[in-house]
Amino acid sequence: MSISKDKPAPIVEYGGQPSEAARFSLEVHQRAVDKATDRKRKLGQYWVEWNGEKVVEIHPEDTTRTAAE
């Protein structure tokens, strides 16, 4: 499957599984997020994540606070 800027890849499920293009996009995105959080951790900076219920701050020293705190 050819993916270009002019023609975005369809994110379609086949048999309950993401398409090849969607799977590729998700893997690329996950690598970018992993790289960014690793960099934040090494620099001692916090980052924000969604924990399924609310936005939380993740601190390198493994403490988690809600973003509202």
Secondary structure, DSSP 4 states (H G I P E B T S, - for coil): ----SSSPPP--EETTEE-HHHHHHHHHHHHHHHHHHHHHHHHT--EEEE-SSSEEEE-TTS-EEETT-
